[in-house]
Amino acid sequence: MGDLMGLRPSFSLEDKFTAHEGPLLMTGTQALVRLVIEQGRRDRAQDLNTAGFVTGYRGSPVGTVDMQMARAQQILDDLNILVRPAVNEDLGATMAWGTQQIARDKDKLHDGVFSLFYAKAPGIDRSGDPLRHANIYGTDPLGGVLAIGGDDPRAKSSTIASQTDVSFADLEIPVFSPMDVHDIVKLGLHGWALSRHAGLWSAMTVTPELMDGSGLVWPEEIHLQAMTSPAGYATPDGRKVPQLADRVLVEESLREIRLPAALDYIRANRLNRQVLGPDDARLGIIASGHAMALIHDLFGEFGIGDRELHEASLAVFKVAVTWPLEPSGIEEFVKNKKSVLVLDPKRRFLEPQIRDMLFN
């Protein structure tokens, strides 16, 4: 607390929702609140007539999202952000899908609605039907959807250990993997920007350690590269929401237009990149999310810094978007490496993608 007060003349616990510059102290759950506030403010700063919508179903580690949203009710109201917890995950996903149909409403009050959907891992499993349909039929160019998947890798509050990145990948939804609280806000904003650009849902996986823990956020340091939409965005009929009858064309646009557009966004914003060690290192580590946080903790505990990494000829590559895995950054990183270690926090997910990318 003393360090925070030394960096700013005054400090309040409400800064996490109100202040425009960091450092802002907050939990991972509170970072989701800051995320939707930040998106609303950025849209307003660009004179975009948008609204926000938050829905989902309680369950650890996203069990108190609605409670934290209520703490910022006045700010959310001022930004036209509506919070409506759902009766179950299926209905929440369906409501979020509905926000992307606003182009069909001639009496609409806003030009677009950005949505946040949250559920723990078993809820993502049960909601596969609305999630798959919503993603394949696309998002609104001034809307976008970010789905938060609450992982439970140690079965802290679930009957089985679970993770959601493999589920989102099967649904063909791009997956962001935050390392810390700052990443929740940063990658969440990128998630909506990618969703608008490519016409896809985005997803972000979070763990109990990340959501229950706390950290610092610097909103002024988050920069998103604006991108023009690719030709044919994002559906077979330009920017219009496709009709359900366009089944073959919609799937074709997903594979041939929208997923490549997502990779374009990931590459242009350098979301996956080397973060530690010398560029000419002979040894490499590739990690994402929770595994990346453990590397930072380990290096800090053992006093491993730039000098030690140069001496060991070791570099670390951070993957912020674990699916679809953008190839150029990985290929550049492994070039001239003698050996590369891929750290997956639980099930093998990154390693098979990298293996197929490099050897098939």
Residue pairs with C-beta under 8 A, 6 or more apart in sequence:
1 11
1 25
4 11
4 23
4 25
5 11
7 23
8 21
12 18
13 25
15 24
15 25
16 24
16 25
16 26
16 30
16 33
16 34
16 217
17 30
17 33
17 34
17 37
17 71
17 72
17 75
18 75
20 219
20 220
21 218
21 219
21 220
22 216
22 217
22 218
22 219
22 220
22 221
23 216
23 217
23 218
24 34
24 216
24 217
24 218
24 219
25 214
25 215
25 216
26 34
26 181
26 214
26 215
26 217
27 68
27 181
27 211
27 212
27 213
27 214
28 61
28 181
28 184
28 206
28 210
28 211
28 212
28 213
28 214
28 215
29 61
29 62
29 64
29 65
29 68
29 211
29 212
30 68
31 181
31 184
31 185
31 215
31 217
32 62
32 65
32 68
32 116
32 118
32 148
32 184
32 188
33 65
33 68
33 69
33 71
33 72
34 185
34 217
34 219
35 116
35 184
35 185
35 188
35 189
36 52
36 54
36 69
36 76
36 81
36 114
36 116
37 72
37 75
37 76
37 79
37 81
38 185
38 189
38 219
38 222
39 52
39 114
39 188
39 189
39 192
40 50
40 52
40 76
40 79
40 80
40 81
40 114
41 79
42 189
43 50
43 114
44 79
48 111
48 112
48 142
49 110
49 111
49 112
50 80
50 110
50 111
50 112
50 113
50 114
50 142
50 143
51 80
51 81
51 82
51 109
51 110
51 112
51 113
51 114
52 76
52 79
52 80
52 81
52 82
52 113
52 114
52 115
52 116
53 81
53 82
53 84
53 95
53 96
53 99
53 113
53 114
53 115
53 116
54 65
54 69
54 81
54 82
54 83
54 84
54 115
54 116
54 118
55 83
55 84
55 85
55 86
55 92
55 95
55 96
55 115
55 116
55 117
55 118
56 62
56 65
56 66
56 85
56 86
56 89
56 92
56 116
56 117
56 118
56 119
56 123
56 148
57 85
57 86
57 87
57 88
57 89
57 92
57 118
57 119
57 120
57 123
58 64
58 65
58 66
58 85
59 119
59 120
59 122
59 123
59 150
59 157
60 120
60 150
60 152
60 156
60 157
60 158
60 208
61 120
61 150
61 151
61 152
61 156
61 157
61 206
61 207
61 208
61 210
61 211
61 212
62 118
62 119
62 120
62 148
62 150
62 206
62 211
63 120
63 157
65 118
65 148
66 83
66 85
69 76
69 83
70 83
73 83
76 82
76 83
80 110
84 95
85 92
86 92
86 95
88 123
88 126
89 119
89 123
89 124
89 126
89 127
90 126
90 127
90 129
90 130
92 117
92 118
92 119
92 127
93 117
93 119
93 127
93 130
93 131
93 134
93 147
94 130
94 134
96 115
96 116
96 117
96 134
96 145
96 147
97 130
97 133
97 134
97 137
97 145
99 113
99 115
99 140
99 143
99 145
100 113
100 115
100 134
100 138
100 139
100 140
100 143
100 144
100 145
100 241
101 140
101 241
102 108
102 110
102 111
102 112
102 113
102 140
102 143
103 140
103 239
103 240
103 241
104 241
111 142
112 140
112 141
112 142
112 143
112 144
113 140
113 143
114 143
114 144
114 145
114 146
114 192
115 143
115 144
115 145
115 146
116 145
116 146
116 148
117 145
117 146
117 147
117 148
118 147
118 148
118 150
119 127
119 147
119 148
119 149
119 150
120 149
120 150
120 152
120 157
120 158
120 162
121 149
121 150
121 151
121 152
121 158
121 162
121 163
121 164
121 167
122 158
122 162
123 150
124 131
124 147
124 149
124 164
124 167
124 168
125 162
125 167
128 167
128 171
131 147
131 171
131 173
131 201
132 171
132 172
134 145
134 201
135 171
135 172
135 173
135 200
135 201
135 254
136 172
136 250
136 251
136 254
137 235
137 241
137 242
137 244
137 250
138 199
138 200
138 234
138 235
138 241
138 242
138 250
138 253
138 258
139 145
139 195
139 196
139 199
139 200
139 201
139 234
140 196
140 241
141 196
141 199
141 229
141 233
141 234
141 239
142 196
143 195
143 196
144 191
144 192
144 193
144 194
144 195
144 196
144 202
145 192
145 195
145 201
145 202
146 188
146 191
146 192
146 195
146 201
146 202
146 203
146 204
147 168
147 173
147 201
147 202
147 203
147 204
148 203
148 204
148 205
148 206
149 164
149 165
149 167
149 168
149 203
149 204
149 205
149 206
150 164
150 206
150 207
150 211
151 162
151 163
151 164
151 165
151 205
151 206
151 207
152 158
152 161
152 162
152 163
152 207
152 208
153 161
153 162
153 163
153 207
153 290
153 345
153 346
154 161
154 208
155 161
155 162
156 208
157 208
161 346
163 205
163 345
163 346
163 347
164 203
164 205
165 175
165 177
165 203
165 205
165 322
165 323
165 349
166 347
166 349
168 174
168 175
168 203
168 205
168 323
169 175
169 322
169 323
169 349
172 200
172 254
172 259
173 200
173 201
173 202
173 203
174 191
174 194
174 198
174 200
174 201
174 202
174 203
174 262
174 266
174 321
174 323
174 324
175 202
175 203
175 204
175 205
175 321
175 322
175 323
176 187
176 188
176 190
176 191
176 202
176 203
176 204
176 205
176 320
176 321
176 322
177 187
177 204
177 205
177 288
177 289
177 290
177 292
177 319
177 320
177 321
177 322
178 184
178 186
178 187
178 188
178 204
178 205
178 206
178 210
178 289
178 320
179 288
179 289
179 290
179 292
179 293
179 296
179 318
180 210
180 215
180 293
181 210
181 213
181 214
181 215
181 216
181 217
182 215
182 216
182 217
182 218
183 320
184 204
184 206
184 210
184 217
185 217
185 219
185 222
186 222
187 204
187 271
187 320
188 204
189 222
189 224
190 202
190 224
190 265
190 269
190 271
190 320
191 202
191 203
191 204
192 202
193 224
193 227
193 265
194 200
194 202
194 262
194 265
194 266
195 201
195 202
197 227
197 229
197 233
197 261
197 262
197 264
197 265
198 233
198 234
198 258
198 259
198 261
198 262
198 264
198 265
199 233
199 234
199 235
199 253
199 257
199 258
199 261
200 234
200 254
200 258
200 259
200 262
205 289
207 289
207 290
209 290
209 293
210 290
210 293
224 269
225 268
225 269
227 264
227 265
227 268
229 239
229 261
230 257
230 260
230 261
230 264
232 238
232 253
232 257
233 239
233 257
233 258
233 261
234 253
234 257
234 258
234 261
235 241
235 242
235 246
235 250
235 253
236 242
236 246
236 249
236 250
236 252
236 253
237 246
242 249
242 250
242 253
259 324
262 324
263 324
263 326
266 272
266 321
266 324
266 326
267 326
267 328
267 329
270 329
271 320
271 321
271 326
272 317
272 318
272 319
272 320
272 321
272 325
272 326
272 329
272 330
273 317
273 318
273 329
274 315
274 316
274 317
274 318
274 333
275 316
275 317
275 318
276 295
276 299
276 309
276 315
276 316
277 284
277 306
277 309
277 310
277 314
277 315
277 316
278 309
278 310
278 313
278 315
279 315
280 313
280 336
281 309
281 313
281 314
281 315
281 337
282 313
282 336
282 337
282 338
282 339
283 312
283 313
283 314
283 315
283 337
283 338
283 339
283 340
283 341
284 314
284 315
284 316
284 317
284 333
284 334
284 337
284 339
284 340
284 341
285 295
285 314
285 315
285 316
285 317
285 340
285 341
285 342
285 343
286 316
286 317
286 319
286 330
286 333
286 340
286 341
286 342
286 343
286 350
286 354
287 295
287 316
287 317
287 318
287 319
287 342
287 343
287 350
288 318
288 319
288 320
288 322
288 345
288 350
289 322
289 345
290 345
291 343
291 344
291 345
292 316
292 318
292 319
295 316
295 343
298 304
299 305
309 315
309 316
315 333
317 329
317 330
317 333
319 325
319 350
322 349
322 350
323 349
323 353
325 350
325 353
325 354
325 357
327 357
330 354
330 357
330 358
331 357
331 358
333 340
334 340
334 354
334 358
342 350
342 351
342 354
343 350
344 350
344 351
